Amino acid sequence: MGARVLIIAGSDSGGGAGIQADIKTVTMLGGHAMTAITAITAQNTVGVQAVHPVPTDMVLAQIDSVVRDIGVDAVKIGMIGSARTALAVAERLAELPGVPVVFDPVMISTSGARLADEATIAAFERLMDRATVITPNLPELEALGHDPQEIVAAHRCAVLVKGGHGTGPEVVDTLYSADPEDPPQIEWRDPKIDTENDHGTGCTLASAIACGLACEWDLPEAVSRARRFVRIAMREAEGLGRGHGPMAQQAVRLDLNMSFFEPMLNQVTVPAKDLAASERFYRLLGLRQVVRASPRYARFETEGGATFSIATDEAYTAPVVYFECGDLDVTVAYLQQQGFRFEQEPRDEKWGWREARLRDPAGNAIRLYQAGEMRRFPPWRIEDDA
């Protein structure tokens, strides 16, 4: 059964952020999205033109309706609408012990519109008491008026500080843990993606983390997977509108395996003798080339998100099938307990994949691996210009 994620947030008429981004994210990650809409907004890529808060009683009625019937594996909170709603939602969430809660303290939209008044921000304290993790960006952290470690100590929730507003060529996100079994701080660094199609990044990240927690990934792994989802959605964005355009959550396909043990088939490599001739053949067949390392290797994307490679290396004398695992090391350890023998145990490769190698009973080469963003979007990705 897919993860049941309750989203408590506002509606974005432009489809870039809010409830719309949340539903797309949960759906693409294999979950079932349920909603309690806190506000209706008229907005697009250039700004927010109007906001209409939903009455608190109606927000609670939506929560009660889905909880009592369908059930909830995780909760994501975004734009909360009013201080009264924030306090009432915090009280309701106290009735869901053990359900992880991801709270994105939305205060200002990407276009700069203010989405929470001072009273609502003050009421965030109660929501933080119930949260598993909060995900403020740098301006939101400043508005909360706390050092991250102080929030952890005061509310016993983790804090993921998003560094997208920081200067420099890298995005640095830092998780301050509330779990004594995790490191007190975990940092992720990635090159900034040069794009204005970043509307809804915070909503998408928080919903993706909620999906991971609902699937029983630990918090650091849920954050790591959510960050990859956001980055791929940003890279796939179509450039809609005249301002900060929406991302393309719907284009993140076969990139993140949310299962611990069920492998995902998303890559095959076949041998080639003449790389240029094979490149031309597969391009004419309709595949989109994304990597060229002439005269040795080329990779293509297929419709739906799978990739296909050709290689002239002597090591490739027959097709090699790649299955991406949710957790490669756990999968390999389990298979070894079942008697599987590996030619290569999990190892980080220079092309950015973590990979293990084995053969099936007929001698076919099988690769179990994890690549995430590196499969379709390595730094050496090329544009399909032919």
CORLIN-V691563 format. One record per residue. N is the residue number from 1. D_FIRST is the distance of its C-alpha to the first C-alpha in whole Angstrom. Layout:
n: {N:N}
d_first: {D_FIRST:D_FIRST}
This chain:
n: {1:2:3:4:5:6:7:8:9:10:11:12:13:14:15:16:17:18:19:20:21:22:23:24:25:26:27:28:29:30:31:32:33:34:35:36:37:38:39:40:41:42:43:44:45:46:47:48:49:50:51:52:53:54:55:56:57:58:59:60:61:62:63:64:65:66:67:68:69:70:71:72:73:74:75:76:77:78:79:80:81:82:83:84:85:86:87:88:89:90:91:92:93:94:95:96:97:98:99:100:101:102:103:104:105:106:107:108:109:110:111:112:113:114:115:116:117:118:119:120:121:122:123:124:125:126:127:128:129:130:131:132:133:134:135:136:137:138:139:140:141:142:143:144:145:146:147:148:149:150:151:152:153:154:155:156:157:158:159:160:161:162:163:164:165:166:167:168:169:170:171:172:173:174:175:176:177:178:179:180:181:182:183:184:185:186:187:188:189:190:191:192:193:194:195:196:197:198:199:200:201:202:203:204:205:206:207:208:209:210:211:212:213:214:215:216:217:218:219:220:221:222:223:224:225:226:227:228:229:230:231:232:233:234:235:236:237:238:239:240:241:242:243:244:245:246:247:248:249:250:251:252:253:254:255:256:257:258:259:260:261:262:263:264:265:266:267:268:269:270:271:272:273:274:275:276:277:278:279:280:281:282:283:284:285:286:287:288:289:290:291:292:293:294:295:296:297:298:299:300:301:302:303:304:305:306:307:308:309:310:311:312:313:314:315:316:317:318:319:320:321:322:323:324:325:326:327:328:329:330:331:332:333:334:335:336:337:338:339:340:341:342:343:344:345:346:347:348:349:350:351:352:353:354:355:356:357:358:359:360:361:362:363:364:365:366:367:368:369:370:371:372:373:374:375:376:377:378:379:380:381:382:383:384:385:386}
d_first: {0:4:7:9:12:15:18:22:24:27:27:28:30:31:27:27:26:25:22:22:22:19:17:18:17:13:13:15:12:9:8:9:13:15:18:22:24:27:30:31:33:35:34:35:35:39:38:37:39:38:36:35:33:31:33:31:30:28:26:26:25:22:21:21:20:16:16:18:15:12:12:12:11:14:17:19:22:25:28:29:32:34:35:34:31:30:32:30:26:27:28:25:23:25:23:20:21:19:17:18:20:21:24:26:29:30:34:35:34:34:37:39:38:38:35:36:39:40:39:36:36:38:35:32:33:32:28:29:29:26:24:23:24:26:27:31:33:36:38:35:36:39:39:37:40:39:39:35:36:38:34:33:35:36:32:30:28:27:29:28:31:31:34:34:37:39:42:42:40:37:34:34:31:32:29:31:29:29:28:31:29:28:31:33:33:31:32:31:33:33:35:35:34:37:36:36:33:31:30:27:27:26:24:22:22:21:18:17:18:16:13:14:15:11:10:13:15:19:21:23:20:18:22:23:20:20:24:23:21:24:27:25:25:28:30:28:29:32:34:34:37:40:38:35:33:29:27:25:21:21:23:21:19:18:20:17:15:12:11:14:15:14:17:17:20:22:26:29:32:35:39:41:45:46:44:45:45:42:41:43:41:37:38:40:37:35:33:34:36:34:36:40:42:44:46:43:39:37:34:32:29:28:26:23:23:24:27:30:33:37:39:42:42:44:40:39:40:37:34:31:27:25:22:20:19:17:19:22:24:21:20:24:25:22:24:27:27:26:29:28:31:31:34:33:31:29:32:32:34:36:34:32:29:28:28:29:30:30:31:29:32:34:34:32:32:28:27:24:25:23:25:23:26:29:27:28:30:33:36:38:36:38:38:38:42:43}
